[in-house]
Amino acid sequence: MIYAKYINANGKKVFRIDPRIILFSSLFMGILASVPKILRIQITLGELMIDFSISFLYSLFVWYFNIYSLPKFSIQTISTSFFNKKLLISLSLGIVVMAALVFLHHIIFPKYGFNTMILMYEFRAVLINLTIYMFLYLLYQSYNSQQISLELEQIRTDNLHAQYELLKQQINPHFLFNSLNTLKSMIDIKDESSGDFVVRLADFYRFTLDNRKLDLIPLKKELAILDAYVFLLISRFEDGIEFKIDIQEELLNSYIPPFTLQLLCENCIKHNIVSLAHPLIIKLYSEDEYIIIENNFQPKNTPQESAGIGIENIRERYRHFAEKELIILQNGINFTVKLPIVNESFSNRR
């Protein structure tokens, strides 16, 4: 890498140019600046080396002066303008430094008379300074653009995770309330399956506690969660709801964000009529590269208010973990959600 991130003692990010880049570019500047001298017929090797030395040392100075004048510990004071006060200071100080280098070499090697070419060296100093400053400016702007992008991505991920946690906290109490009402009714009529209902309810919340901090879980584990959830729904709605599940066995080891299927089933019940006269049929199956959940579309006469957080949350989570987009289809007969299959290579992404 041309530039790299470093962490200082305070844990802050620091911009740094690879020293090898500084050295080689300064050597190149020294050689390039000496080309006019090389083209001269009458020139000694000593005079050429001294001319190269002046440009090389000046290039090193320009590099390090501009690097150490950067806002190294923060990206808040970055100037987006190329022509600014810092460039003016660099050029002004560069003129002084170049004059000092020329007179120093004249004192050490008086026979070459470098002091008589001071204007030529000052012009060379301005060109070198502008070239290095422009290169460093582009690198630094690129570096900070990357840092901002990374920070925005981290904020988006954190916000998504917070929304997901909030969503789970909203769903589970609501579902628990309905489940306890169903259990009470079963106990009142002395339903023999009430014991199984309690066991499945406990299983569902055990799955919730075990997987609440995970971003992805195997599909077979999600189906186990769904199985407990489906039992509870059938106990509540009886023949008013029907589930048909047909997932290819080879897909059971793929991954899915936890509680995705449970949330989609909850949405089906929330927005559609569920009754003995109009059973709600929910189908879960696999096709091509998707897990598909589909229900017959029979919206309630009085639509229930929805903030749309559930579907949008699932969509955002799949954008983070899958290569394909979540697809939603509605044709007036069926409502379909197609979930892209998440491969094992994405299972460790955060």
C-alpha positions in Angstrom: 0.0 0.0 0.0 1.1 3.5 -0.7 -0.4 4.8 2.5 -1.5 2.9 5.6 -3.5 3.4 8.8 -1.7 3.4 12.1 -3.0 3.6 15.6 -1.3 5.9 18.1 -1.1 5.6 21.8 -4.6 7.2 22.2 -6.2 4.7 19.9 -6.7 7.2 17.1 -6.1 6.5 13.4 -3.0 8.1 11.8 -2.3 8.7 8.2 1.2 7.7 7.1 3.1 7.4 3.8 5.3 4.4 3.3 8.9 5.7 3.8 10.0 3.8 0.7 7.6 5.8 -1.4 9.1 9.0 0.0 12.6 7.9 -0.7 12.1 6.6 -4.2 9.9 9.6 -5.3 12.6 12.0 -3.9 15.3 10.1 -5.9 13.1 10.3 -9.0 12.6 14.1 -8.4 16.3 14.6 -8.0 17.0 12.7 -11.3 14.2 14.4 -13.2 15.3 17.9 -12.0 18.9 17.1 -13.1 17.9 16.2 -16.7 18.7 19.7 -18.1 22.1 19.4 -16.5 22.6 15.9 -18.0 21.8 17.2 -21.5 24.6 19.7 -21.3 27.8 18.6 -23.1 30.3 20.2 -20.7 29.3 19.0 -17.2 31.3 17.1 -14.7 30.0 14.2 -12.6 30.7 16.1 -9.4 28.6 19.0 -10.6 25.8 16.6 -11.6 25.8 14.9 -8.2 25.7 18.2 -6.3 22.7 19.3 -8.5 21.0 16.0 -7.8 21.7 16.3 -4.1 20.0 19.7 -3.9 16.8 18.5 -5.5 16.8 15.2 -3.6 17.2 16.9 -0.2 14.6 19.5 -1.1 12.1 16.8 -2.1 12.6 15.0 1.2 11.9 18.2 3.1 8.7 18.9 1.1 7.4 15.4 1.7 7.9 15.4 5.5 6.9 19.1 6.0 3.5 18.5 4.2 3.0 15.1 5.9 3.5 16.4 9.4 1.3 19.4 8.7 -1.7 17.2 8.0 -4.5 16.8 10.6 -3.1 13.4 11.6 -5.4 12.6 14.5 -8.7 13.8 13.1 -10.6 14.0 9.8 -12.7 17.0 11.0 -10.3 19.7 9.9 -9.7 18.5 6.4 -9.6 21.2 3.7 -11.3 20.1 0.5 -9.7 23.0 -1.4 -6.4 22.4 -3.1 -5.2 26.0 -3.0 -5.3 26.9 0.7 -3.2 28.5 3.4 -1.2 25.4 4.0 0.0 25.3 0.3 1.0 29.0 0.5 3.0 28.3 3.7 4.7 25.2 2.0 5.7 27.2 -1.0 7.0 30.2 1.0 9.0 28.0 3.3 10.2 25.9 0.4 11.7 29.0 -1.3 13.6 29.7 1.8 14.8 26.1 2.3 15.9 25.9 -1.4 17.9 29.1 -1.1 19.5 27.7 2.1 20.4 24.4 0.4 21.9 26.2 -2.6 24.1 28.5 -0.5 25.1 25.6 1.8 26.3 23.6 -1.3 28.0 26.8 -2.6 30.0 27.1 0.6 31.0 23.4 0.6 31.7 23.3 -3.2 32.5 27.0 -4.1 34.1 26.2 -7.5 30.7 25.2 -9.1 29.1 28.6 -8.4 25.6 27.3 -7.7 24.7 30.7 -6.1 24.6 32.3 -9.6 21.7 30.0 -10.6 19.5 30.7 -7.6 16.4 31.8 -9.7 16.6 28.5 -11.6 16.6 26.5 -8.4 13.8 28.5 -6.9 11.7 27.8 -10.0 12.6 24.1 -9.6 11.6 24.3 -5.9 8.1 25.6 -6.8 7.5 22.8 -9.4 8.7 20.1 -7.0 6.6 21.5 -4.2 3.4 21.6 -6.3 4.0 18.1 -7.6 4.5 16.5 -4.2 1.7 18.5 -2.6 -0.8 17.5 -5.3 0.2 13.8 -5.0 -0.1 13.9 -1.2 -3.4 15.9 -1.4 -5.0 13.2 -3.6 -3.8 10.4 -1.3 -5.0 12.1 1.8 -8.4 12.9 0.3 -8.7 9.3 -0.9 -7.7 8.0 2.6 -10.3 10.1 4.4 -13.0 9.2 1.9 -12.4 5.6 2.7 -12.5 6.4 6.5 -15.8 8.2 6.1 -17.2 5.3 4.1 -16.1 2.8 6.7 -17.6 4.9 9.5 -20.9 5.3 7.6 -21.0 1.5 7.0 -20.3 0.8 10.7 -23.1 3.3 11.7 -25.5 1.7 9.3 -24.6 -1.8 10.6 -25.0 -0.7 14.2 -28.3 1.0 13.4 -29.6 -2.1 11.6 -28.6 -4.3 14.6 -30.3 -1.9 17.0 -33.5 -2.0 14.9 -33.3 -5.8 14.8 -33.0 -6.0 18.6 -35.9 -3.6 19.0 -38.0 -5.6 16.5 -37.4 -8.8 18.5 -38.3 -7.1 21.7 -41.5 -5.8 20.1 -42.6 -9.1 18.5 -42.0 -11.5 21.4 -44.1 -9.8 24.1 -47.0 -9.4 21.6 -46.7 -13.1 20.7 -46.4 -14.2 24.3 -49.6 -12.3 25.2 -51.6 -14.1 22.4 -50.1 -17.4 23.3 -51.0 -17.1 27.0 -54.5 -16.2 26.1 -54.7 -19.3 23.9 -53.3 -21.4 26.7 -55.9 -20.0 29.1 -58.7 -21.0 26.7 -57.2 -24.5 26.3 -57.1 -24.9 30.1 -60.6 -23.6 30.5 -62.0 -26.3 28.1 -59.6 -28.9 29.5 -57.8 -29.4 26.1 -55.5 -32.4 26.4 -52.9 -30.8 24.2 -52.4 -27.9 26.6 -49.4 -29.7 28.0 -47.8 -29.9 24.6 -48.6 -26.3 24.0 -46.7 -25.3 27.2 -43.7 -27.4 26.0 -43.7 -25.9 22.5 -44.0 -22.4 24.0 -41.0 -23.0 26.2 -39.1 -24.4 23.3 -39.8 -21.3 21.2 -38.6 -18.9 23.8 -35.5 -21.1 24.5 -34.6 -20.8 20.8 -35.2 -17.1 21.1 -32.8 -16.8 24.0 -30.2 -19.1 22.4 -30.1 -17.2 19.1 -31.0 -13.6 19.9 -27.4 -12.4 19.6 -26.6 -14.2 16.3 -26.8 -12.5 12.9 -27.2 -15.7 11.0 -28.2 -19.3 11.9 -28.4 -22.5 9.9 -31.7 -22.9 8.0 -32.4 -26.2 9.8 -32.3 -24.4 13.1 -34.6 -21.7 11.9 -37.0 -24.4 10.7 -36.9 -25.9 14.2 -37.9 -22.5 15.6 -40.6 -22.2 13.0 -41.9 -25.7 13.9 -42.5 -24.7 17.5 -44.1 -21.4 16.3 -46.4 -23.2 13.8 -47.6 -25.6 16.5 -48.6 -22.6 18.7 -50.4 -20.9 15.8 -52.3 -24.0 14.9 -53.3 -24.4 18.5 -54.6 -20.9 18.4 -56.4 -20.8 15.0 -57.0 -24.5 14.5 -58.3 -25.2 11.0 -58.3 -21.5 10.2 -54.6 -21.7 9.3 -52.6 -24.2 7.3 -48.8 -24.6 6.7 -47.2 -26.4 3.8 -43.4 -26.7 4.1 -41.2 -28.2 1.3 -37.5 -27.3 1.6 -34.8 -29.2 -0.3 -32.6 -31.1 2.1 -29.4 -29.8 0.6 -30.4 -26.3 1.6 -30.8 -27.1 5.3 -27.1 -26.1 5.9 -27.5 -22.7 4.3 -28.0 -19.7 6.6 -30.7 -17.2 7.4 -31.1 -14.3 9.8 -32.9 -15.7 12.9 -36.6 -15.3 13.3 -37.0 -14.2 9.6 -39.6 -16.9 8.8 -41.4 -16.4 12.1 -41.7 -12.7 11.4 -43.0 -13.3 7.9 -45.6 -15.7 9.2 -46.6 -13.1 11.8 -47.0 -10.6 9.0 -49.3 -13.0 7.1 -51.6 -13.4 10.1 -51.4 -9.7 10.9 -52.6 -8.5 7.5 -54.9 -11.3 6.3 -58.2 -12.9 7.4 -57.7 -16.1 9.4 -61.0 -18.0 9.8 -62.6 -21.4 9.3 -64.5 -20.0 6.4 -61.4 -18.4 4.8 -58.4 -20.4 5.9 -55.0 -18.8 5.6 -52.7 -21.1 3.7 -49.0 -20.4 4.2 -46.5 -22.2 1.9 -42.8 -22.4 2.5 -40.7 -23.9 -0.2 -37.4 -23.6 -2.1 -36.9 -22.7 -5.7 -33.7 -21.9 -7.6 -31.6 -19.7 -5.3 -34.5 -18.6 -3.0 -36.4 -19.7 0.0 -40.0 -18.6 -0.7 -42.8 -17.9 1.7 -46.2 -17.5 0.1 -49.8 -17.0 1.4 -53.2 -16.6 -0.2 -54.0 -12.9 -0.3 -57.1 -12.1 1.7 -56.6 -8.8 3.4 -58.6 -7.8 6.4 -61.6 -5.5 5.9 -60.1 -3.1 8.3 -56.3 -3.1 7.6 -54.1 -3.1 10.6 -51.7 -0.2 10.9 -48.1 -1.1 10.2 -44.9 0.9 10.3 -43.4 -1.4 7.7 -40.3 -2.0 10.0 -40.5 -5.8 9.7 -40.1 -6.3 6.0 -37.7 -3.4 5.6 -35.6 -4.7 8.4 -35.4 -8.1 6.7 -34.6 -6.4 3.4 -31.7 -4.5 5.0 -30.3 -7.6 6.7 -30.2 -9.5 3.4 -28.5 -6.6 1.7 -25.7 -7.0 4.3 -25.5 -10.8 4.2 -26.6 -11.9 0.7 -25.5 -11.2 -2.9 -29.1 -11.0 -4.1 -31.9 -8.7 -3.2 -35.1 -9.8 -1.3 -38.0 -10.0 -3.7 -41.7 -9.2 -2.8 -44.5 -10.1 -5.3 -48.2 -9.5 -5.1 -50.7 -10.4 -7.8 -54.0 -10.1 -6.0 -54.2 -13.8 -5.4 -51.0 -14.5 -3.5 -48.5 -12.5 -1.6 -44.9 -13.8 -2.0 -41.6 -13.1 -0.4 -38.5 -14.6 -1.9 -35.5 -14.8 0.4 -32.1 -15.2 -1.3 -30.1 -18.2 0.0 -27.1 -17.1 2.2 -24.1 -19.3 1.5 -21.6 -20.5 4.2 -19.1 -17.9 3.0 -21.3 -15.1 4.4 -22.0 -16.8 7.8 -19.2 -15.0 9.6 -20.0 -11.5 8.3 -21.1 -9.0 10.9 
